Amino acid sequence: MKITCTYNFKTTTIYSIALFLGLCVLVSCTSKQKTGLPKDLMVSEHITKEAIAKSWNLLQQGQQMAEQGKSIAEILKILPDSTLVQTNANTLLFHIKGSVPMLVELPNNNSKNKKKYKGGGSRAIPLNMRSSYLTATYTSTLFNEGSENVNILAYEKGEDKRQQKKALILSPFINDFGNYDDGILAKKYLEKNKNYNGNVVFKSKNLTLKDFQNFGDYDLVHISTHGIRFCDPVSFANGGIEIVSGGDSNYCRTLIDTGIKHGLDTDVEINTFLSENPELRNLIVIADEQISLRSSFFDYYYSNKDLSDKIWVFSACELGQRSDLATSINNVLSNSHFFYWLNTVETEDAIKTFDVFYKNLITEGLDAQKSFEEIPLLLKTKLPSEFNDSIKTTTELIHLQTGSPRHGIEIIEMWHPEDKKPITQDVFYPVVGDFGDGVDETLTLKVQLKGYTKDEFEAQQMTISLKVDDNMVLSKQSFLPSTESTIEVKDLEKHEYGVEVTINDIPIPDLGEKMKITLTAYIYLNEENFSVHKERVTIKADGVKATMTGSGNTMVLTFDDKRRAQKIESAQMPSDAYTDDSGYMYISTPKQGWVKMHVGKFMGNAMPMVPIPANPALNEMVSSSGTNSGMFFPITQWGLQFRKVAFENNTNFKKQLVNCDKAEKCTKFIGIAGQESGVTALFSPGGRLKELNFNGVKITYEYGDYTVILPEAKEISLGI
């Protein structure tokens, strides 16, 4: 530690020198401190009523002088010589031992035509004219939640809940900044993202100290407020003794204006409040009406917390290149990002900068480091600024990073394989297969990946995994370069960064009687970091409808998978007929009404009513897939059994992508050789059979919640 002393014997009292020497001893004996942070001399080991009363009376007197147009130099004269002070052009910070630091502020003369800045002394509304955001007593004003409603979903860290991210946005001076408040901008971007939707807490009034104590509960924190900076060294009021600690005269103290009205009207109330909350004596600064936070506030509440994977944006000016606040926050964060302004910044400039930043972070999915780097220089550096409210200078957005860069969103999102939209809870998701037959089903996974170019995904060798319920059905699958026929990769439309990956025919264990499954998709950025999207989806439509046409005839077969029943309709039949999975066919007779007979016993009579076009190639494909077509629902079950992979692996078929009635293109297979000649099969983007043509017969397939009720029927025996 280093103490630099400049004596002015005309004004220096013996008491001041004695106190100064005492401070020298204190500083020399207390050398242990945070890295890069000098000793703060404006602290009190204990609070006394006498010191509080003296400080409060001086604050009231000094603020009254300020509003009467007196200068900082004139206000300094009312302070006792032993008072520690720091000043800037518009504010006077003073501290009397046994009290808390207090702040006198000169009225601001901003007019409507003058540009508004974020920074000390730049409030657009004079202190004595501001509307009171808080009307409760001082204890509830400072710590209790206000009346502003917020909506916070249940949240916890971990793989399952990490896609439900939380953001806190505090904009206490929205009346100052108006539509240029960048907190409003942050809210707009975050609320549109699925990870934050419903989890964005935005507060512009009724703020409490608890709001500033709970940053650790949020993934992203954005504060749009004023910063107050003091770069002049601490000195004695009227004593001419300059105290520099740490040997660094340009180290600045920065205060964060909370916008909180403390509601403390007397020194007795202040003393009571600090007696009940003694830890705050060295954490806050009290002004005539409001409270500001010192860097020690963040040290005290966050030093012992796990603050990893955070993004903090303090859109408050004058934190400075050598700021105690920036140093404190840099000390408490790990694997995180902190953004702040070097000097005062015009609100119009700040909102333009953060518009690009949040577009990069939320819309494009870039990590926070790259989101900052991709902001054009003219929007983040050499912006017009003012020092001490008069000296023209420039400002810039500063980025402090601890550890590796992190993303603000989950950069993987599963999309419906047949519709151009993300999947959501309980949406119907197509799965190919006959559930309950003991044979694997298959599905198509389509994901959109953001934040990287195609070259970056390939260079970093990122991989994709998929879990169905508790089964990992796809494990760290490479997708670039795309060499496998079942994997398709293309650039995202309307995005500079990102790709869309489609992986077809992923085998999954037989789903049995399940109606819903949980899909969890992962993108592994490296061995340690990944992003995730998890949804529970409906997988089982209750039926299939097959419409078979040929030789001028049409037959409609409707299959109810839940009841394992099928209805047969045809103009060539005297009435509708039904089949069940026990091998019975139900027909209506003029004399006996509904009767049922076993197809196996009456093959000759039954089969002409359900003609099955023969094609050896198709029969072999069903058999080779390991499925059981059965003789009771052959045509409709083909819709559940045929898979694209069976056609892709058959060299006698040619594959084409064609337009169809889906948002995405369908896949068409055309038989070009052998027994497959003349056969065509059309599959939807989700991998389900949509149309089959062979031997002059066309079968079209639809999938939905079809209900087939078997009639009450009398079983008839052979010979009747």
Sequence and secondary structure as in RCSB ss.txt:
>XXXX:A:sequence
MKITCTYNFKTTTIYSIALFLGLCVLVSCTSKQKTGLPKDLMVSEHITKEAIAKSWNLLQQGQQMAEQGKSIAEI
LKILPDSTLVQTNANTLLFHIKGSVPMLVELPNNNSKNKKKYKGGGSRAIPLNMRSSYLTATYTSTLFNEGSENV
NILAYEKGEDKRQQKKALILSPFINDFGNYDDGILAKKYLEKNKNYNGNVVFKSKNLTLKDFQNFGDYDLVHIST
HGIRFCDPVSFANGGIEIVSGGDSNYCRTLIDTGIKHGLDTDVEINTFLSENPELRNLIVIADEQISLRSSFFDY
YYSNKDLSDKIWVFSACELGQRSDLATSINNVLSNSHFFYWLNTVETEDAIKTFDVFYKNLITEGLDAQKSFEEI
PLLLKTKLPSEFNDSIKTTTELIHLQTGSPRHGIEIIEMWHPEDKKPITQDVFYPVVGDFGDGVDETLTLKVQLK
GYTKDEFEAQQMTISLKVDDNMVLSKQSFLPSTESTIEVKDLEKHEYGVEVTINDIPIPDLGEKMKITLTAYIYL
NEENFSVHKERVTIKADGVKATMTGSGNTMVLTFDDKRRAQKIESAQMPSDAYTDDSGYMYISTPKQGWVKMHVG
KFMGNAMPMVPIPANPALNEMVSSSGTNSGMFFPITQWGLQFRKVAFENNTNFKKQLVNCDKAEKCTKFIGIAGQ
ESGVTALFSPGGRLKELNFNGVKITYEYGDYTVILPEAKEISLGI
>XXXX:A:secstr
        TTT  HHHHHHHHHHHHHHHH    STT        SS  HHHHHHHHHHHHHHHHHHHTT  HHHH
HTTS TT EEEE SSEEEEE TTS  EEEE      TTS  EESTT  SS GGG   S  S HHHHHHS  S   
      SSTTTTTS  EEEE TTHHHHGGG HHHHHHHHHHHSTTTTT EEEESSS  HHHHH GGG SEEEEE 
 EEEE S EEETTT  EE  TT TT BEEEEEEEEE    SHHHHHHHHHH GGGGGTEEEESSEEEE HHHHHH
HHTTS  BS EEEEE S   TTBHHHHHHHHH BSEEEEEESS EEHHHHHHHHHHHHIIIIIS  BHHHHHHTS
 HHHHSSEEEEETTTEEEEE EEEEEESS  BSS  EEEE SSSSSB  TT B   BS TTSSS EEEEEEEEE 
SS HHHHHHTT EEEEEETTEEEEEEEE SS  STTEEEEE TT SS EEEEEEEEEE   TT SEEEEEEEEES
SSS EEEEEEEEE   SEEEEEEEETTEEEEEEEETTTTEEEEEETTSSS EEEETTSEEEEEETTTEEEEEETT
TSHHHHGGGS     HHHHHHHHHTT    SSSHHHHHHHH  HHHHHT TTEEEEEE  SSSS EEEEEE SGG
GTT EEEE TTS EEEEEETTEEEEEEEE         EE  TT 
